């Protein structure tokens, strides 16, 4: 399932680098399928990248 979702991310246009987006989702999910599923449903992929970069904390708390 995770592999299929990552391949889907890599195959689509997001307005951000698909590799960066996939890496950010994997980093933030820390092996949790539940967190992974929450992250792939975020509307704005820039939010995911901001979370992975460690900013802002209030956005991080929203998805943990």
C-alpha positions in Angstrom: 0.0 0.0 0.0 2.7 2.5 1.0 4.8 1.7 -2.0 1.7 2.2 -4.3 1.0 5.6 -2.8 4.6 6.7 -3.1 4.6 5.7 -6.7 1.4 7.7 -7.3 3.1 10.7 -5.7 6.1 10.3 -7.9 4.0 10.0 -11.0 1.8 13.2 -10.5 2.4 16.9 -10.6 2.2 18.6 -7.3 3.7 22.1 -7.7 6.6 20.9 -5.6 9.2 18.3 -6.3 7.6 14.8 -6.2 10.7 13.3 -4.7 10.9 15.9 -2.0 7.2 15.4 -1.2 7.6 11.6 -1.0 10.7 11.9 1.1 8.9 14.4 3.5 5.9 12.1 3.9 8.1 9.1 4.7 10.2 11.1 7.1 7.2 12.5 9.0 5.3 9.2 9.1 8.3 7.5 11.0 7.0 4.1 9.9 3.4 4.7 11.1 0.8 3.8 8.4 -1.8 5.8 10.2 0.3 9.0 10.1 1.3 8.2 6.5 -2.4 8.0 5.5 -3.1 11.3 7.3 -0.2 13.0 5.4 -1.1 11.8 2.0 -4.6 13.4 2.4 -3.3 16.9 3.1 -4.6 19.2 0.4 -1.5 21.4 0.1 1.8 19.5 -0.4 3.7 22.6 0.7 2.4 22.0 4.2 4.0 18.5 4.3 7.3 19.9 3.2 7.1 22.7 5.8 6.4 20.1 8.4 9.4 18.0 7.4 11.6 21.1 7.5 10.5 21.6 11.1 8.3 24.6 10.8 5.9 25.7 12.1 5.3 23.7 15.3 1.5 24.3 15.4 1.2 22.8 11.9 3.2 19.8 13.0 0.9 19.2 16.0 -2.1 19.2 13.8 -1.0 16.0 11.9 0.7 14.1 14.7 
